[in-house]
């Protein structure tokens, strides 16, 4: 299950997990079975989250295996909805014909 206003980077693998609202999953991250990513988590590029882990809301996680690094700043937390809405706007503009595939 994937929540609302989630940004998922290129080449991410989400396998049998739950991603809460307003998360950003960095490029190439791998999230295994039964993982719960609570709302408002930033998972860094290339990170691996082993089976059954819970990533707590409001933190940056990095590495293989992913480890909690630090609390997210107010600026980082505010960026989550902006990031998702940016991609939604690009999709809408493309679907309306106002952007070519080379502009997305």
C-alpha positions as CSV (number, residue, x, y, z in Angstrom):
1,X,0.0,0.0,0.0
2,X,1.3,3.5,-0.9
3,X,-0.1,6.6,0.8
4,X,-0.9,10.0,-0.6
5,X,1.7,12.5,-1.8
6,X,4.5,10.0,-2.0
7,X,7.5,10.5,-4.3
8,X,9.2,7.3,-5.4
9,X,12.5,7.6,-7.3
10,X,13.6,5.7,-10.4
11,X,14.4,2.0,-10.0
12,X,12.9,1.6,-6.6
13,X,11.7,-1.8,-5.5
14,X,8.8,-1.9,-3.1
15,X,8.0,-5.5,-2.2
16,X,5.0,-6.3,0.0
17,X,5.4,-3.2,2.2
18,X,3.4,-0.2,3.3
19,X,4.5,3.4,2.6
20,X,2.7,6.2,4.6
21,X,1.7,9.6,3.3
22,X,4.2,12.3,2.3
23,X,7.3,10.1,2.1
24,X,10.2,10.3,-0.4
25,X,11.8,7.1,-1.4
26,X,15.2,7.8,-3.1
27,X,16.4,6.3,-6.4
28,X,17.3,2.6,-6.3
29,X,16.1,2.0,-2.8
30,X,14.8,-1.5,-2.0
31,X,12.1,-2.1,0.6
32,X,11.3,-5.7,1.5
33,X,8.3,-7.6,2.7
34,X,6.3,-6.5,5.8
35,X,8.2,-3.2,6.1
36,X,6.1,-0.3,7.4
37,X,7.3,3.2,6.5
38,X,5.4,5.6,8.6
39,X,4.3,9.0,7.2
40,X,6.9,11.7,6.4
41,X,10.0,9.6,6.1
42,X,12.9,10.2,3.7
43,X,14.6,7.0,2.6
44,X,17.9,7.8,0.9
45,X,18.9,6.6,-2.5
46,X,20.3,3.0,-2.7
47,X,19.1,2.1,0.8
48,X,17.9,-1.4,1.7
49,X,15.2,-1.9,4.3
50,X,15.2,-5.6,5.4
51,X,12.0,-7.5,6.0
52,X,9.7,-6.5,8.9
53,X,11.4,-3.2,9.8
54,X,9.4,-0.1,10.9
55,X,10.8,3.3,9.8
56,X,9.5,5.9,12.2
57,X,7.9,9.1,11.1
58,X,10.0,12.3,10.8
59,X,13.4,10.8,10.2
60,X,16.0,10.3,7.4
61,X,17.1,6.7,6.9
62,X,20.2,5.7,4.9
63,X,22.3,2.7,4.1
64,X,22.2,-1.0,3.6
65,X,20.7,-2.0,5.9
66,X,18.9,1.4,6.3
67,X,19.6,3.1,9.6
68,X,18.0,6.1,11.2
69,X,20.4,9.0,10.7
70,X,18.6,12.1,12.1
71,X,15.4,14.0,12.5
72,X,14.1,15.8,9.4
73,X,14.1,19.6,9.4
74,X,11.0,21.6,9.0
75,X,12.2,22.6,5.5
76,X,12.6,18.9,4.5
77,X,9.2,18.0,5.9
78,X,7.6,20.9,3.9
79,X,9.2,19.6,0.7
80,X,7.3,16.3,0.7
81,X,4.0,17.5,-0.6
82,X,5.7,19.9,-3.1
83,X,7.7,17.1,-4.6
84,X,4.7,14.9,-5.2
85,X,2.5,17.7,-6.5
86,X,5.3,18.7,-8.9
87,X,5.2,15.2,-10.5
88,X,1.4,15.3,-10.6
89,X,1.5,18.6,-12.4
90,X,4.0,17.2,-15.0
91,X,1.7,14.2,-15.5
92,X,-1.4,16.4,-15.9
93,X,0.4,18.7,-18.4
94,X,1.6,15.7,-20.4
95,X,-1.9,14.2,-20.5
96,X,-3.4,17.5,-21.6
97,X,-0.9,17.6,-24.5
98,X,0.9,20.7,-23.3
99,X,4.2,18.8,-22.7
100,X,6.0,16.4,-25.0
101,X,7.7,13.3,-23.7
102,X,11.1,15.0,-24.0
103,X,9.9,17.7,-21.6
104,X,8.7,15.4,-18.8
